[in-house]
Amino acid sequence: MAVISLTRDHQLSLEEITQRVNEIALKLEQKLDIRSEWENENTLQFRRKGANGSIEISENSVDVTVRLGMMFRALKGMVQQELEGVLDKQLNN
């Protein structure tokens, strides 16, 4: 299993970062058929066939972990690049 780990610092309130993570989750659902739900107030879990992971938020950072199954292992670089772009765009607006 291939793993992608990304961390980004932010200067947003917890309310604002939660809203932005919700927007990221909606985009992932629309583009990649990924289902997500909040495990607790700081951790969003997501999954689809062949991949799963989490987005954890804190007062100062966002941590994204994605585990790719065999089906997506060859696409790790592309998936990581796409996630970095979406994350950077959402956190820098």
Buried (B, 14 or more C-beta within 10 A) or exposed (E): EBEBEBEBEBEBEEEEBBEBBBBBBEBBBEEEEBEBEBEEEBBBBBBBEEBBBBBBBEEEEBBBBBBBEEEBEEBBEEBBEBBBEBBEEBBEE
